[in-house]
Amino acid sequence: MTTSSDSNNKKPTEADNHSADQHQADVGSKTSGNASTDSPNANDSSNANKSADGKVTGKVDTTANSTVKYPTYTAKAATQSKPNWLWVLPLVLVALAIGVFAGQWWQQKQLEANASDEERTVSPQVATATGVTEVEKEVTQKPVLTVETVKPEPSEMSNDLSADGTISPENVSSVSGKVSGVALEQVLVKEGSQVKKGQVLAVFDTDAIQQQIIQAQAELAEAESNYDLAKKDAERVLPLLDIRAISEQEADRYVATANQAAASVAASRARLNNQKVTMQNAKVTAPVSGVISEKNADVGNVPGPEPLFTIIEDGQLEWQAQVDPNKVGSINVGTTVEVSLPDNRSVSGKVTRISPTAEEGSRQITIYASLNRSPYAKAGMYQRGVFKLGSNNQITIPVSAVITQDGYDYVMQVRADTNDEGETIHRVSRVKVALGERQGDRVILLEPLETEDPIVRQGGNFLSDGDVVRVAQPEAATADQ
């Protein structure tokens, strides 16, 4: 059974405190007017219910006879504390470390995967300088390509020398008209016509020339008549001089008149002869046999001083080739040439002469070759030809093995090597080469390689210096196996 003292000593619950607080608020509002007139004892009692830190002790003063008074509740102002984030920092650092480690691990896996897929090699020098892992060392010794190898070998190579040149007439004759002031009446040939010596090429207007001949003949007849008369007069008066019937002066006058008449006869006869020659020259004939290469004659035109026709004597053409002075030494008079013509045709010939001096400007030597007759070879053509200089054995390599880079030629030479396990591998090395003329799929190797190791036949552009390759077995060996 609970005693009253127990009841009094029981601590108020949260609900009791809440009711007391509410009741105190109500009483406080009713007695607010009397609060200021309370005696000092009331204040002391109120202070007695506070602990040293200002908190309410919860004890009620029951000594007062009047109404129950609760001590004034003074709550300490709550201060908002800042959150403490220091405990989060270690977690963040741990997460970052895990992320960095995972990224490095993933990147390393990607590098290993790429190296495995590409099967690329690492230069031994680079591996020594930087240090390689076991994975990189393994990749370095894996072949990147399967290649076929060949060795330089002798081949029958032509020494023919190619050059460009102009086809020109070997000998040319120009034909001019010997008649001046008369128009052409007929033109009997065209450019390209074959003509013979003495053949009529054109005819001037003979009617006009004939009229001039008739006029010259009339003038001659008149001059001869005047001469006969003057001669007779002189012959008649000269005897009178002997008998002093006339003076010497008068006799001389008759003689002079007769001489002038004789001179007029000679002049008229000369004009007539000239007209007859003109009539003969009215026919323009070919001075040589050959081909008409140029025509400047048209019917009705009065020719000027330029030639009427140009004839290539005997139709003979020559090829005038320009050759490098360093290569002329292998060409001699009599060397055979083969000149290309349009439509896959050609014409052959022989060297007739070699110019002793180089052309100013081009610094080339002109070589003249007389060509055989061909209806397809025309003067003025600019054609490529070949000097036939024979052939001999030359050391050659396939054109497909050549790698051209930065103006130089290289080949990939395959050399035997040993990997870390002592196995034989094949590693390529890029070697510079000096090449000569190319003929077909072969090219002349001017200087031998330093070693007898084979070279990659084709695909060298896909290799780098130091790459490991797999050498394909020859077909014959494969068939035997």
C-alpha positions as CSV (number, residue, x, y, z in Angstrom):
1,M,0.0,0.0,0.0
2,T,1.4,3.3,-1.1
3,T,1.7,6.0,1.6
4,S,1.1,9.6,1.1
5,S,4.8,10.3,1.4
6,D,5.4,8.1,-1.5
7,S,2.8,10.0,-3.4
8,N,4.4,13.3,-2.6
9,N,7.9,12.1,-3.4
10,K,6.9,10.7,-6.8
11,K,8.4,12.6,-9.7
12,P,6.0,14.3,-11.9
13,T,5.5,12.7,-15.3
14,E,5.8,14.5,-18.6
15,A,2.0,14.8,-18.7
16,D,2.0,16.3,-15.2
17,N,4.7,18.8,-16.1
18,H,2.8,19.7,-19.2
19,S,-0.4,20.3,-17.1
20,A,1.5,22.2,-14.5
21,D,3.0,24.4,-17.2
22,Q,-0.4,25.0,-18.7
23,H,-1.9,25.8,-15.3
24,Q,1.0,28.1,-14.5
25,A,0.5,29.9,-17.8
26,D,-3.2,30.4,-16.9
27,V,-2.5,31.5,-13.4
28,G,0.3,33.8,-14.5
29,S,-2.0,35.5,-17.0
30,K,-4.6,36.1,-14.2
31,T,-2.1,37.3,-11.6
32,S,0.1,39.2,-13.9
33,G,-1.1,42.4,-12.3
34,N,-0.1,41.2,-8.8
35,A,3.2,39.7,-9.8
36,S,5.0,43.0,-9.4
37,T,3.6,43.6,-5.8
38,D,4.7,40.3,-4.4
39,S,6.8,40.5,-1.3
40,P,10.5,39.7,-1.5
41,N,9.9,36.3,0.1
42,A,8.0,35.2,-2.9
43,N,11.1,36.0,-5.1
44,D,13.3,34.1,-2.7
45,S,11.0,31.2,-2.8
46,S,11.0,31.3,-6.6
47,N,14.8,31.4,-6.6
48,A,15.0,28.5,-4.2
49,N,13.3,26.3,-6.8
50,K,16.0,26.9,-9.3
51,S,19.2,25.0,-9.4
52,A,22.5,26.7,-9.6
53,D,22.4,26.5,-13.5
54,G,19.0,28.2,-13.6
55,K,17.0,25.1,-14.3
56,V,13.6,24.5,-12.5
57,T,13.9,21.9,-9.8
58,G,10.2,21.0,-10.0
59,K,9.5,21.5,-6.2
60,V,6.3,23.4,-5.2
61,D,6.3,25.9,-2.4
62,T,3.3,24.9,-0.2
63,T,4.0,27.3,2.7
64,A,2.0,30.1,1.4
65,N,-1.5,30.3,2.8
66,S,-2.9,32.0,-0.2
67,T,-3.3,30.5,-3.6
68,V,-0.7,28.1,-4.9
69,K,2.0,29.9,-6.9
70,Y,4.2,28.1,-9.3
71,P,7.6,29.5,-9.9
72,T,8.1,31.4,-13.0
73,Y,9.5,29.0,-15.8
74,T,12.4,30.5,-17.5
75,A,13.6,28.3,-20.3
76,K,17.1,28.7,-21.5
77,A,17.3,29.9,-25.1
78,A,18.1,26.9,-27.3
79,T,21.2,27.3,-29.4
80,Q,21.2,25.6,-32.9
81,S,24.3,23.5,-33.1
82,K,26.2,23.1,-36.5
83,P,26.3,19.6,-38.0
84,N,29.7,17.8,-37.7
85,W,30.9,16.5,-41.1
86,L,34.4,15.4,-40.1
87,W,33.3,11.8,-39.9
88,V,32.3,11.8,-43.6
89,L,35.8,12.8,-44.9
90,P,37.4,9.3,-44.3
91,L,34.6,7.7,-46.3
92,V,35.2,10.1,-49.2
93,L,38.9,9.4,-49.3
94,V,38.4,5.7,-49.2
95,A,35.9,5.9,-52.1
96,L,38.3,8.0,-54.2
97,A,41.2,5.5,-53.6
98,I,38.9,2.6,-54.6
99,G,37.9,4.5,-57.8
100,V,41.5,5.3,-58.8
101,F,42.6,1.7,-58.2
102,A,39.7,0.4,-60.3
103,G,40.5,2.9,-63.1
104,Q,44.1,1.9,-63.3
105,W,43.2,-1.8,-63.2
106,W,40.7,-1.4,-66.1
107,Q,43.1,0.7,-68.2
108,Q,45.8,-2.0,-67.8
109,K,43.4,-4.7,-68.9
110,Q,42.4,-2.6,-72.0
111,L,46.1,-2.1,-72.9
112,E,46.7,-5.8,-72.6
113,A,43.6,-6.6,-74.7
114,N,44.6,-4.2,-77.4
115,A,48.1,-5.5,-77.6
116,S,46.8,-9.0,-77.9
117,D,44.3,-8.1,-80.7
118,E,46.7,-6.1,-82.8
119,E,49.7,-8.4,-82.2
120,R,52.0,-5.5,-82.7
121,T,55.6,-5.6,-81.6
122,V,57.7,-3.3,-79.5
123,S,61.1,-2.2,-80.7
124,P,63.9,-3.9,-78.7
125,Q,65.6,-0.6,-78.1
126,V,62.4,1.0,-76.7
127,A,61.9,-2.1,-74.5
128,T,65.4,-1.8,-73.1
129,A,65.1,2.0,-72.5
130,T,61.7,2.0,-70.9
131,G,61.4,-1.4,-69.4
132,V,58.7,-3.8,-70.5
133,T,56.4,-6.1,-68.7
134,E,56.1,-9.8,-69.3
135,V,53.0,-9.1,-71.4
136,E,54.7,-6.5,-73.5
137,K,57.7,-8.8,-74.0
138,E,55.4,-11.5,-75.2
139,V,53.6,-9.2,-77.6
140,T,57.0,-8.0,-79.0
141,Q,57.8,-11.5,-80.1
142,K,54.5,-12.3,-81.8
143,P,54.4,-12.0,-85.7
144,V,52.3,-9.2,-87.0
145,L,52.0,-10.4,-90.6
146,T,52.6,-13.5,-92.8
147,V,54.9,-12.5,-95.6
148,E,56.5,-14.1,-98.7
149,T,60.2,-13.5,-99.2
150,V,62.4,-13.3,-102.3
151,K,66.1,-12.7,-103.0
152,P,67.6,-10.4,-105.6
153,E,68.3,-12.4,-108.7
154,P,69.8,-11.8,-112.2
155,S,67.3,-11.0,-115.0
156,E,67.6,-10.4,-118.7
157,M,67.1,-6.6,-118.8
158,S,67.0,-4.5,-121.9
159,N,69.4,-1.6,-122.2
160,D,67.1,0.3,-124.5
161,L,67.0,4.1,-124.0
162,S,63.7,6.0,-124.4
163,A,63.6,9.6,-125.6
164,D,61.1,12.1,-127.0
165,G,61.6,13.9,-130.3
166,T,60.0,15.6,-133.3
167,I,59.5,14.1,-136.7
168,S,60.8,16.5,-139.4
169,P,61.6,16.4,-143.1
170,E,65.2,15.3,-143.7
171,N,65.6,17.4,-146.9
172,V,63.2,20.1,-148.0
173,S,62.8,22.0,-151.3
174,S,60.9,25.2,-151.7
175,V,59.2,26.0,-155.1
176,S,58.5,29.6,-156.0
177,G,56.8,31.1,-159.1
178,K,59.0,32.7,-161.7
179,V,56.2,34.8,-163.0
180,S,55.4,38.2,-161.4
181,G,52.3,40.2,-161.7
182,V,50.2,37.3,-163.2
183,A,47.5,35.4,-161.4
184,L,47.4,31.6,-161.0
185,E,45.1,29.9,-163.4
186,Q,45.5,26.3,-162.2
187,V,46.8,24.5,-159.0
188,L,47.2,20.8,-159.7
189,V,48.4,19.4,-156.4
190,K,47.5,19.4,-152.7
191,E,49.4,19.0,-149.4
192,G,50.5,15.4,-149.0
193,S,50.5,14.7,-152.8
194,Q,53.4,12.5,-154.1
195,V,55.1,14.3,-157.0
196,K,58.0,13.5,-159.3
197,K,60.7,15.7,-160.6
198,G,59.5,17.9,-163.5
199,Q,55.8,17.3,-162.7
200,V,53.6,20.4,-163.3
201,L,52.3,21.7,-159.9
202,A,50.5,24.9,-161.0
203,V,49.9,27.1,-164.1
204,F,49.7,30.9,-164.4
205,D,47.2,32.7,-166.5
206,T,48.7,32.0,-170.0
207,D,46.2,34.3,-171.9
208,A,47.7,37.3,-170.2
209,I,51.2,36.1,-171.0
210,Q,50.2,35.4,-174.6
211,Q,48.9,39.0,-175.0
212,Q,52.2,40.2,-173.8
213,I,54.0,38.1,-176.3
214,I,51.9,39.4,-179.2
215,Q,52.6,42.9,-178.0
216,A,56.3,42.2,-177.8
217,Q,56.3,40.7,-181.3
218,A,54.6,43.9,-182.7
219,E,57.1,46.1,-181.0
220,L,59.9,44.0,-182.5
221,A,58.4,44.3,-186.0
222,E,58.1,48.0,-185.7
223,A,61.7,48.3,-184.4
224,E,63.0,46.2,-187.3
225,S,61.1,48.3,-189.8
226,N,62.5,51.5,-188.4
227,Y,66.0,50.0,-188.5
228,D,65.7,49.0,-192.1
229,L,64.6,52.5,-193.0
230,A,67.3,54.1,-191.0
231,K,69.9,51.7,-192.4
232,K,68.9,52.5,-196.0
233,D,69.0,56.2,-195.4
234,A,72.5,55.9,-194.0
235,E,73.7,53.8,-196.8
236,R,72.2,56.3,-199.3
237,V,73.9,59.4,-197.9
238,L,77.3,58.0,-197.2
239,P,78.4,58.0,-200.8
240,L,77.5,61.7,-201.0
241,L,80.0,62.4,-198.3
242,D,82.8,61.2,-200.6
243,I,81.9,63.8,-203.2
244,R,81.3,66.4,-200.5
245,A,77.7,66.6,-201.3
246,I,76.8,66.5,-197.6
247,S,78.6,67.5,-194.5
248,E,80.1,65.0,-192.1
249,Q,77.8,66.1,-189.4
250,E,74.7,65.3,-191.5
251,A,76.2,61.9,-192.5
252,D,76.9,61.1,-188.8
253,R,73.3,61.9,-188.0
254,Y,72.0,59.3,-190.4
255,V,74.4,56.8,-189.1
256,A,73.3,57.5,-185.5
257,T,69.7,57.1,-186.4
258,A,70.4,53.8,-188.0
259,N,72.3,52.6,-184.9
260,Q,69.4,53.7,-182.6
261,A,67.0,51.7,-184.7
262,A,69.2,48.7,-184.4
263,A,69.3,49.1,-180.6
264,S,65.5,49.3,-180.6
265,V,65.3,46.1,-182.5
266,A,67.5,44.3,-180.0
267,A,65.5,45.6,-177.1
268,S,62.2,44.5,-178.7
269,R,63.6,41.1,-179.5
270,A,64.7,40.8,-175.8
271,R,61.3,41.7,-174.5
272,L,59.8,39.1,-176.8
273,N,62.2,36.5,-175.6
274,N,61.4,37.3,-172.0
275,Q,57.7,36.9,-172.7
276,K,58.3,33.6,-174.3
277,V,60.3,32.5,-171.2
278,T,57.4,33.7,-169.1
279,M,55.1,31.5,-171.1
280,Q,57.4,28.6,-170.4
281,N,57.5,29.5,-166.7
282,A,53.8,29.7,-166.6
283,K,54.0,26.0,-165.7
284,V,55.4,25.6,-162.1
285,T,57.2,22.2,-162.0
286,A,58.6,20.1,-159.1
287,P,62.4,20.4,-158.9
288,V,62.7,17.1,-156.9
289,S,60.6,14.0,-156.3
290,G,58.9,13.9,-152.9
291,V,55.8,14.9,-151.0
292,I,54.1,18.2,-150.9
293,S,54.2,19.3,-147.2
294,E,53.0,22.9,-147.6
295,K,51.0,24.8,-150.3
296,N,50.6,28.5,-150.5
297,A,49.1,28.7,-154.0
298,D,45.4,29.4,-154.8
299,V,43.7,29.9,-158.1
300,G,43.2,33.6,-159.0
301,N,45.8,34.9,-156.5
302,V,48.8,36.8,-157.7
303,P,51.7,35.2,-155.8
304,G,54.0,37.1,-153.6
305,P,57.7,36.5,-152.8
306,E,57.0,33.5,-150.5
307,P,57.3,29.9,-151.9
308,L,54.3,28.4,-153.6
309,F,55.1,24.8,-152.5
310,T,57.3,23.0,-150.0
311,I,58.4,19.5,-151.0
312,I,59.9,16.9,-148.6
313,E,62.5,15.3,-150.9
314,D,61.7,11.7,-151.5
315,G,59.2,11.9,-148.6
316,Q,62.1,11.2,-146.3
317,L,61.4,12.0,-142.6
318,E,63.8,12.0,-139.7
319,W,63.2,11.8,-135.9
320,Q,65.1,14.5,-134.0
321,A,65.4,13.2,-130.4
322,Q,66.6,15.1,-127.4
323,V,68.9,12.9,-125.2
324,D,70.6,13.5,-121.9
325,P,74.3,14.1,-122.5
326,N,75.2,11.4,-119.9
327,K,73.4,8.8,-121.9
328,V,74.6,9.7,-125.4
329,G,77.7,7.6,-125.1
330,S,75.8,4.4,-125.7
331,I,74.3,5.6,-129.0
332,N,76.2,5.4,-132.3
333,V,75.5,6.2,-135.9
334,G,73.6,3.2,-137.3
335,T,71.8,2.5,-134.0
336,T,68.3,1.2,-134.6
337,V,65.4,3.3,-133.4
338,E,61.7,2.5,-133.0
339,V,59.4,5.5,-133.0
340,S,55.8,5.1,-131.7
341,L,52.9,6.5,-133.8
342,P,49.2,7.0,-133.1
343,D,46.8,4.0,-133.0
344,N,49.5,1.7,-131.6
345,R,51.6,1.9,-134.8
346,S,55.3,2.5,-135.0
347,V,58.1,3.1,-137.6
348,S,61.7,2.1,-137.4
349,G,64.8,3.9,-138.6
350,K,68.5,4.3,-138.0
351,V,70.7,7.1,-136.4
352,T,72.3,9.2,-139.2
353,R,74.1,11.8,-137.2
354,I,74.6,13.1,-133.6
355,S,74.9,16.8,-132.9
356,P,78.3,17.8,-131.5
357,T,76.9,20.4,-129.2
358,A,74.1,20.6,-126.7
359,E,71.1,22.8,-127.2
360,E,71.2,26.1,-125.4
361,G,68.7,26.2,-122.7
362,S,67.7,22.5,-122.6
363,R,71.3,21.3,-122.4
364,Q,70.2,18.2,-124.4
365,I,72.0,16.6,-127.3
366,T,70.0,16.2,-130.6
367,I,70.2,12.9,-132.3
368,Y,68.9,12.5,-135.9
369,A,67.5,9.2,-137.1
370,S,66.3,8.6,-140.6
371,L,62.9,6.9,-140.6
372,N,61.5,4.3,-143.0
373,R,58.6,5.5,-145.1
374,S,55.3,5.2,-143.4
375,P,51.9,6.8,-144.4
376,Y,51.2,7.3,-140.7
377,A,54.3,9.3,-139.9
378,K,53.8,13.0,-140.4
379,A,56.2,15.9,-140.2
380,G,55.6,17.9,-137.1
381,M,54.6,15.0,-134.9
382,Y,56.1,14.9,-131.4
383,Q,56.6,11.2,-130.6
384,R,58.4,8.9,-128.1
385,G,61.0,6.6,-129.5
386,V,63.4,3.9,-128.2
387,F,67.1,3.5,-129.1
388,K,67.7,-0.3,-129.4
389,L,70.8,-0.9,-127.4
390,G,70.5,-4.7,-126.7
391,S,70.2,-6.4,-123.3
392,N,72.2,-8.1,-120.6
393,N,71.9,-9.7,-117.2
394,Q,71.2,-7.3,-114.3
395,I,70.5,-8.0,-110.6
396,T,66.8,-7.1,-110.1
397,I,64.1,-7.2,-107.4
398,P,60.3,-7.1,-107.7
399,V,58.8,-3.6,-108.0
400,S,56.2,-4.7,-105.4
401,A,59.0,-5.0,-102.8
402,V,60.0,-1.3,-103.1
403,I,58.8,1.2,-100.5
404,T,59.2,4.8,-101.5
405,Q,59.2,7.3,-98.7
406,D,60.5,10.9,-98.5
407,G,62.1,10.6,-101.9
408,Y,64.1,7.4,-101.0
409,D,63.6,3.8,-101.9
410,Y,63.6,1.0,-99.2
411,V,63.1,-2.7,-98.9
412,M,62.1,-4.8,-95.8
413,Q,64.9,-7.4,-95.3
414,V,63.9,-10.4,-93.2
415,R,66.6,-11.6,-90.7
416,A,66.5,-14.6,-88.3
417,D,66.4,-13.8,-84.6
418,T,65.8,-15.7,-81.3
419,N,63.1,-15.0,-78.7
420,D,63.4,-15.4,-74.9
421,E,62.5,-19.1,-75.2
422,G,65.3,-19.7,-77.6
423,E,63.0,-20.2,-80.6
424,T,63.8,-18.8,-84.0
425,I,61.7,-15.8,-85.1
426,H,61.9,-13.6,-88.2
427,R,62.3,-9.9,-87.7
428,V,62.3,-7.2,-90.5
429,S,64.7,-4.4,-91.0
430,R,64.2,-1.4,-93.3
431,V,67.1,-1.0,-95.7
432,K,67.7,1.9,-98.2
433,V,68.4,0.8,-101.8
434,A,69.7,2.4,-105.0
435,L,67.5,1.4,-108.0
436,G,67.9,1.7,-111.8
437,E,65.5,1.5,-114.7
438,R,62.2,-0.3,-114.2
439,Q,61.1,-2.8,-116.8
440,G,57.7,-4.5,-116.3
441,D,57.4,-5.8,-112.8
442,R,61.2,-5.8,-112.2
443,V,63.6,-3.0,-111.3
444,I,67.4,-3.0,-111.5
445,L,69.2,-3.1,-108.1
446,L,72.3,-0.9,-108.7
447,E,74.1,-1.7,-105.5
448,P,74.0,-5.1,-103.8
449,L,72.5,-5.5,-100.3
450,E,74.9,-5.8,-97.4
451,T,73.6,-9.2,-96.4
452,E,72.1,-12.1,-98.3
453,D,69.0,-12.1,-96.2
454,P,65.8,-12.2,-98.3
455,I,63.4,-9.3,-98.6
456,V,59.6,-9.0,-98.3
457,R,58.0,-9.5,-101.8
458,Q,55.0,-7.2,-101.1
459,G,53.2,-5.6,-98.2
460,G,56.3,-3.9,-96.8
461,N,54.3,-0.7,-96.4
462,F,52.3,-2.3,-93.6
463,L,55.5,-3.2,-91.6
464,S,57.7,-1.2,-89.3
465,D,61.4,-1.6,-88.6
466,G,61.8,-4.3,-86.0
467,D,58.5,-6.1,-86.6
468,V,58.3,-9.8,-86.2
469,V,56.8,-11.6,-89.2
470,R,55.8,-15.1,-90.1
471,V,57.5,-16.3,-93.3
472,A,55.2,-18.2,-95.7
473,Q,56.5,-21.5,-97.0
474,P,57.1,-21.7,-100.8
475,E,54.3,-23.4,-102.7
476,A,56.6,-26.3,-103.8
477,A,57.6,-27.0,-100.2
478,T,54.0,-26.8,-99.0
479,A,52.9,-29.3,-101.7
480,D,55.6,-31.7,-100.7
481,Q,54.4,-31.7,-97.1
